[in-house]
Amino acid sequence: MHKEHEVAMAADSIINWSLLSLSAPGWGGVLLQGFLNSIQIAVGGYALGLLLGVGGAFGKLYGGPITRDLLECYTTIVRAVPELVLILLLYYAGTDLLNQLLGAVGLGTVDISGLIAGIFVIGVVQGAYSTEVLRGAIKAVPAGQIEAARAYGMSPGKVLRRVTLPAMLPYAIPGLANLWLIATKDTALLAVVGFSELTLVTRQAAGATKAYLLFFCAAGVLYLALTLVSNIFIGALEKHARRGFVEQR
Amino acid sequence: MTDETTHALAFTPEDLPNGKSFLKPHRIALILVAVAVIVAVAVLMRWDWLPRYLPRLGWGILVSMVMLFSTSILGFLIAVPLGLIQITGPWYLKGLARIFCTIIRGTPLLLQLWLLYYGLGSLFPQFPAIRQSFLWPYLREAWPYGVAALTISFAAYEGEVMRGAFAGVPAGELEAARAYGMSRWTMFRRIWLPRAIHRALPTLNGETVLQLKSTPLVATITVVDVYAVISKVRQETFLTYEPLLLLALIYMCLTGILVIAFRYFENRIPTRGA
């Protein structure tokens, strides 16, 4: 009898849907807020990473020997060290450095919001990845197109804006799309430094209610939905970017 | 994930310096600067804790390596049938494999790990049948959940790679095998599988480095790998940067050794032309 009761309770705790309700006794609202935080960090970190990536790719391809070697070190370190370790290092080092800088100019310390720190950390990691993706894409642009632009007397900035960037886009989009999906999943690692994104609030909700499976599955559904919705947009974007390309196979 | 993306995420054999033309004047200057930085770090920061923790660090590295190799090998063994049934299987198996890969690749590994450890870990004790089974002593530990999560994740990513690799083997080679009178199994064992692995090898190498980069996540479920040892050091010594810098260095060395080993094996496989 007692055992049956335990099993019944277990089954009940798996499907107690009221725990997911949006208002106070339920944790649905907290989960959605965490999801929103995750998305914000992913978008910010991805955008920062793209900026760093464009700079890094051009530095690696057209920069001087020292620039190239320093960028090589950056991408090598990020690609050889686990994201979790990088996130911890950048999180502490970044906030410390900023506070020391502010202290040096006599502004006193500031409390850096988890959001900004998270965007910074994800952005630096993504920057190395997109450097490599964009470098490969730029190298895939036929050299004659860039030479023709130069022969027309375009300035380097104009060559970049009118020829290199648009021409490399079809080659870069599959890689960049993957990086976006990785950015959304990497935000989960910020749970380890205590930022309340989706994975951490899920764990808190699960710990408070003991309904572990329900909450982790709910969070999984949210992440999966983000991935699937992203995939729809990515598919459309790729189709648009590849218009005018000869279909392979 | 395409080959290029894996290359963008993981350090791979192509990135190793190739000996000749490595030492140029500016490189020598950069190396001197790097040496100066390393000396400054060694002298100015606190490293007196290091000898005390060396044995534990050694164990931690061993645990990380065991995690990496066991899950990569197990994951690969699952990935081969997973890739294969997406090419030749009946529609329902194809669909199941596709759904499995989508779910695993669409959610963060940390979440999967916590789902298995906290979710299943809290569910199992409620069933007396499990509690009395011979598996129970293992299911109370943390590492089986870590191995399971890492294996499943590797299998899902690798399954996609193997699907592409199986599909990419030229049809003529398989037709030739059939014309020789090979049975389906012989053809798979002698031609299809070796050729697919050969095609997938560069991506496999990159994915293994990515797997190494995922192993520290198991420290969040109390498996004592090298990352957990370093966290312990940080708690006990109140140091922030020194242990983390050492940890980054350890992972760079591990990645470097892994990548050099891959290059050695890649060079042993005969290829046509360049």
HADDOCK unambig.tbl for C-alpha pairs under 7 A between the chains (distance, minus, plus):
assign (segid A and resid 6 and name CA) (segid B and resid 126 and name CA) 6.54 0.50 0.50
assign (segid A and resid 7 and name CA) (segid B and resid 126 and name CA) 6.33 0.50 0.50
assign (segid A and resid 7 and name CA) (segid B and resid 127 and name CA) 6.92 0.50 0.50
assign (segid A and resid 10 and name CA) (segid B and resid 126 and name CA) 6.94 0.50 0.50
assign (segid A and resid 66 and name CA) (segid B and resid 26 and name CA) 6.84 0.50 0.50
assign (segid A and resid 76 and name CA) (segid B and resid 11 and name CA) 6.39 0.50 0.50
assign (segid A and resid 79 and name CA) (segid B and resid 9 and name CA) 5.51 0.50 0.50
assign (segid A and resid 79 and name CA) (segid B and resid 10 and name CA) 4.64 0.50 0.50
assign (segid A and resid 79 and name CA) (segid B and resid 11 and name CA) 5.18 0.50 0.50
assign (segid A and resid 80 and name CA) (segid B and resid 10 and name CA) 6.30 0.50 0.50
assign (segid A and resid 80 and name CA) (segid B and resid 11 and name CA) 5.53 0.50 0.50
assign (segid A and resid 80 and name CA) (segid B and resid 251 and name CA) 6.92 0.50 0.50
assign (segid A and resid 80 and name CA) (segid B and resid 252 and name CA) 5.42 0.50 0.50
assign (segid A and resid 80 and name CA) (segid B and resid 255 and name CA) 5.84 0.50 0.50
assign (segid A and resid 81 and name CA) (segid B and resid 213 and name CA) 6.38 0.50 0.50
assign (segid A and resid 81 and name CA) (segid B and resid 248 and name CA) 5.93 0.50 0.50
assign (segid A and resid 81 and name CA) (segid B and resid 251 and name CA) 5.57 0.50 0.50
assign (segid A and resid 81 and name CA) (segid B and resid 252 and name CA) 5.83 0.50 0.50
assign (segid A and resid 82 and name CA) (segid B and resid 213 and name CA) 4.13 0.50 0.50
assign (segid A and resid 82 and name CA) (segid B and resid 214 and name CA) 6.52 0.50 0.50
assign (segid A and resid 83 and name CA) (segid B and resid 213 and name CA) 6.96 0.50 0.50
assign (segid A and resid 85 and name CA) (segid B and resid 248 and name CA) 6.74 0.50 0.50
assign (segid A and resid 89 and name CA) (segid B and resid 244 and name CA) 6.50 0.50 0.50
assign (segid A and resid 129 and name CA) (segid B and resid 8 and name CA) 5.23 0.50 0.50
assign (segid A and resid 129 and name CA) (segid B and resid 9 and name CA) 5.65 0.50 0.50
assign (segid A and resid 132 and name CA) (segid B and resid 8 and name CA) 5.05 0.50 0.50
assign (segid A and resid 133 and name CA) (segid B and resid 5 and name CA) 6.77 0.50 0.50
assign (segid A and resid 133 and name CA) (segid B and resid 8 and name CA) 5.89 0.50 0.50
assign (segid A and resid 175 and name CA) (segid B and resid 5 and name CA) 5.48 0.50 0.50
assign (segid A and resid 185 and name CA) (segid B and resid 107 and name CA) 6.52 0.50 0.50
assign (segid A and resid 185 and name CA) (segid B and resid 108 and name CA) 4.78 0.50 0.50
assign (segid A and resid 188 and name CA) (segid B and resid 108 and name CA) 6.53 0.50 0.50
assign (segid A and resid 188 and name CA) (segid B and resid 110 and name CA) 6.77 0.50 0.50
assign (segid A and resid 199 and name CA) (segid B and resid 111 and name CA) 6.36 0.50 0.50
assign (segid A and resid 212 and name CA) (segid B and resid 118 and name CA) 6.24 0.50 0.50
assign (segid A and resid 212 and name CA) (segid B and resid 119 and name CA) 4.71 0.50 0.50
assign (segid A and resid 213 and name CA) (segid B and resid 115 and name CA) 6.45 0.50 0.50
assign (segid A and resid 213 and name CA) (segid B and resid 119 and name CA) 4.58 0.50 0.50
assign (segid A and resid 216 and name CA) (segid B and resid 111 and name CA) 6.93 0.50 0.50
assign (segid A and resid 216 and name CA) (segid B and resid 115 and name CA) 5.53 0.50 0.50
assign (segid A and resid 220 and name CA) (segid B and resid 107 and name CA) 5.91 0.50 0.50
assign (segid A and resid 223 and name CA) (segid B and resid 106 and name CA) 6.70 0.50 0.50
assign (segid A and resid 223 and name CA) (segid B and resid 107 and name CA) 5.49 0.50 0.50
assign (segid A and resid 224 and name CA) (segid B and resid 103 and name CA) 6.66 0.50 0.50
assign (segid A and resid 224 and name CA) (segid B and resid 106 and name CA) 5.07 0.50 0.50
assign (segid A and resid 224 and name CA) (segid B and resid 107 and name CA) 5.75 0.50 0.50
assign (segid A and resid 227 and name CA) (segid B and resid 106 and name CA) 5.68 0.50 0.50
